[in-house]
Amino acid sequence: MTGGVPSVADAVVIGAGAFGLSAAYFLAREGAGRVVVLDRYAPGSQTSPRAAGLFKLIQGDELRTRLAQLAIETVLGFSEETGVSLPVERSGSLLVARTEAHAAMIYREAEQSRCWGVELELIDAHEAQRLAPYLEPEGILAACSIPGDVYIEEPASLLTAYQQAARRHGVAIFGHTPVTGIRVRNGEVTGVTSPGGEIAAPVVVDAAGAWARQVGRLAGASVPVVPMRHQLYITQPIAGVEPSFPIVRLIDAAVYVRPARGGVMLGGFESDPLPLDPAGRGESFSMDDVPLDFTVLEQLTGLVDRNLPALRQAGVQEHRGGLFTMTADGLFLAGPVPGVRGLWTITGCNGSGFSFSPALGRVLAEWIVHGEPSVDIRRLSPERFTRHFSDEELVAAAVWQYTHYYAPPETGSDEE
Ligand SMILES: Cc1cc2nc3c(=O)[nH]c(=O)nc-3n(C[C@H](O)[C@H](O)[C@H](O)COP(=O)(O)OP(=O)(O)OC[C@H]3O[C@@H](n4cnc5c(N)ncnc54)[C@H](O)[C@@H]3O)c2cc1C
């Protein structure tokens, strides 16, 4: 041991957010040996605990659907598997269309998701209101009920659960220990440096969230993600709102709503989002420094409050935000980092890293330990980006992905 951190490990994970902690837990479970996690701040304190906590089975392709199914299976079975408590609300969800184009999109997505094994039902506006009594049916043209969707009321609880489960498997987790260097010899990772000391290790996982690109550069590697702000609020308690009400996603407004702390949580995707890279904002930048702007959420609320009138009267009990890591093609970035053997990454959340972390962490760990993932995620590997993006190109592509989160144009729903 040097300065508190061990001097040797079999794998070092950089970043103790949802991705890093999940990867660390599964690395240990899969038999990686001595696993160490280092975080520049308190473990589980940055973007992940600020998430909405939503899981979503309807996805744009079969791979992400399979991973979403695995993620929900994993969190539902987590307490039994690990002995660590993890409350999960099995609320189901409703996907709601208020335009003809979005109704057509729901029908298409429902058909393909059903083929990929997702249980769902197409319903009308009145059935939607019966299932979600906080929803007014006015103007709803079509809806899809997905009973298997879930949410985690307090996202911090997943991070605590990962840490407890990881520690039970012998993982050592160090907060306030930034990785300041990644040692590379002959194109191969040999370890990391930090103020807590050096750790020699043949495997290093970059799970540094909004800092992932910067951390990749420590090894001379490219991890092309763009941090982008995302916000939500939680109202004061509203009479009659039950935790079991389904999550509601209104596609045209790009807004999601769920029960939260007796009130309602609302978040959404503005059309003019804010890219914000911690690089260049100083060493002490943290998620507490992300500038929040409530007018964005007021505007999004104005798009949906005729269907959710309770939002109009209720005061706000929390307004929070953090940074997504967007990629140029909207897919996760998970796999070996080209050019540096032994360096892996798990990032590029594109707004869904909290909910996919149980699956991606597990599958990446299998890939690292056994040389083969049980779900073929090679498509998500960073090697798909063979060409260099300028910063401007990368940011433009990332903004495009953010603003098309619910309704990509190939669904024919981009006109409005
Ligand atoms: C408001 C909001 C709502 C969201 N809602 C959802 C949702 O409902 N469902 C969903 O799936 N996703 C949601 N997300 C996205 C989700 O939060 C992210 O995808 C996820 O948290 C990403 O996890 P992470 O581990 O990459 O990042 P983080 O949690 O930020 O973890 C990265 C860690 O790396 C550490 N680090 C950085 N640099 C270093 C270094 N040099 N050395 C050591 N450590 C370092 C950081 O300190 C940090 O703790 C939401 C996000 C926001 C902001």
PDBQT file of the ligand as one rigid body, heavy atoms in Angstrom, charges set to zero:
ROOT
HETATM    1  C1  LIG A 501     -31.299  15.034 -14.568  1.00  0.00    +0.000 C 
HETATM    2  C2  LIG A 501     -30.867  13.696 -15.121  1.00  0.00    +0.000 A 
HETATM    3  C3  LIG A 501     -31.817  12.691 -15.259  1.00  0.00    +0.000 A 
HETATM    4  C4  LIG A 501     -31.421  11.445 -15.766  1.00  0.00    +0.000 A 
HETATM    5  N1  LIG A 501     -32.337  10.438 -15.803  1.00  0.00    +0.000 NA
HETATM    6  C5  LIG A 501     -31.959   9.197 -16.193  1.00  0.00    +0.000 A 
HETATM    7  C6  LIG A 501     -32.873   8.132 -16.166  1.00  0.00    +0.000 A 
HETATM    8  O1  LIG A 501     -34.022   8.271 -15.770  1.00  0.00    +0.000 OA
HETATM    9  N2  LIG A 501     -32.455   6.911 -16.598  1.00  0.00    +0.000 N 
HETATM   10  C7  LIG A 501     -31.196   6.712 -17.045  1.00  0.00    +0.000 A 
HETATM   11  O2  LIG A 501     -30.874   5.613 -17.439  1.00  0.00    +0.000 OA
HETATM   12  N3  LIG A 501     -30.279   7.702 -17.040  1.00  0.00    +0.000 NA
HETATM   13  C8  LIG A 501     -30.641   8.933 -16.638  1.00  0.00    +0.000 A 
HETATM   14  N4  LIG A 501     -29.736   9.955 -16.639  1.00  0.00    +0.000 N 
HETATM   15  C9  LIG A 501     -28.388   9.689 -17.143  1.00  0.00    +0.000 C 
HETATM   16  C10 LIG A 501     -27.565   9.026 -16.068  1.00  0.00    +0.000 C 
HETATM   17  O3  LIG A 501     -27.586   9.795 -14.913  1.00  0.00    +0.000 OA
HETATM   18  C11 LIG A 501     -26.144   8.863 -16.572  1.00  0.00    +0.000 C 
HETATM   19  O4  LIG A 501     -26.174   8.172 -17.784  1.00  0.00    +0.000 OA
HETATM   20  C12 LIG A 501     -25.291   8.056 -15.595  1.00  0.00    +0.000 C 
HETATM   21  O5  LIG A 501     -25.411   8.597 -14.309  1.00  0.00    +0.000 OA
HETATM   22  C13 LIG A 501     -23.852   8.056 -16.065  1.00  0.00    +0.000 C 
HETATM   23  O6  LIG A 501     -23.071   7.438 -15.082  1.00  0.00    +0.000 OA
HETATM   24  P1  LIG A 501     -21.498   7.632 -15.078  1.00  0.00    +0.000 P 
HETATM   25  O7  LIG A 501     -20.988   6.589 -14.166  1.00  0.00    +0.000 OA
HETATM   26  O8  LIG A 501     -21.007   7.684 -16.465  1.00  0.00    +0.000 OA
HETATM   27  O9  LIG A 501     -21.283   9.127 -14.532  1.00  0.00    +0.000 OA
HETATM   28  P2  LIG A 501     -21.048   9.718 -13.059  1.00  0.00    +0.000 P 
HETATM   29  O10 LIG A 501     -22.105   9.293 -12.120  1.00  0.00    +0.000 OA
HETATM   30  O11 LIG A 501     -20.852  11.184 -13.203  1.00  0.00    +0.000 OA
HETATM   31  O12 LIG A 501     -19.698   9.035 -12.613  1.00  0.00    +0.000 OA
HETATM   32  C14 LIG A 501     -18.452   9.345 -13.162  1.00  0.00    +0.000 C 
HETATM   33  C15 LIG A 501     -17.475   9.453 -12.017  1.00  0.00    +0.000 C 
HETATM   34  O13 LIG A 501     -16.136   9.584 -12.531  1.00  0.00    +0.000 OA
HETATM   35  C16 LIG A 501     -15.431  10.346 -11.604  1.00  0.00    +0.000 C 
HETATM   36  N5  LIG A 501     -14.194  10.852 -12.191  1.00  0.00    +0.000 N 
HETATM   37  C17 LIG A 501     -14.061  11.762 -13.184  1.00  0.00    +0.000 A 
HETATM   38  N6  LIG A 501     -12.773  11.983 -13.460  1.00  0.00    +0.000 NA
HETATM   39  C18 LIG A 501     -12.052  11.197 -12.630  1.00  0.00    +0.000 A 
HETATM   40  C19 LIG A 501     -10.675  10.991 -12.423  1.00  0.00    +0.000 A 
HETATM   41  N7  LIG A 501      -9.740  11.637 -13.130  1.00  0.00    +0.000 N 
HETATM   42  N8  LIG A 501     -10.289  10.122 -11.467  1.00  0.00    +0.000 NA
HETATM   43  C20 LIG A 501     -11.208   9.448 -10.728  1.00  0.00    +0.000 A 
HETATM   44  N9  LIG A 501     -12.528   9.626 -10.887  1.00  0.00    +0.000 NA
HETATM   45  C21 LIG A 501     -12.954  10.472 -11.831  1.00  0.00    +0.000 A 
HETATM   46  C22 LIG A 501     -16.428  11.434 -11.213  1.00  0.00    +0.000 C 
HETATM   47  O14 LIG A 501     -16.076  12.070 -10.008  1.00  0.00    +0.000 OA
HETATM   48  C23 LIG A 501     -17.730  10.659 -11.151  1.00  0.00    +0.000 C 
HETATM   49  O15 LIG A 501     -18.055  10.248  -9.833  1.00  0.00    +0.000 OA
HETATM   50  C24 LIG A 501     -30.088  11.213 -16.139  1.00  0.00    +0.000 A 
HETATM   51  C25 LIG A 501     -29.149  12.232 -16.003  1.00  0.00    +0.000 A 
HETATM   52  C26 LIG A 501     -29.530  13.474 -15.510  1.00  0.00    +0.000 A 
HETATM   53  C27 LIG A 501     -28.507  14.543 -15.370  1.00  0.00    +0.000 C 
ENDROOT
TORSDOF 0
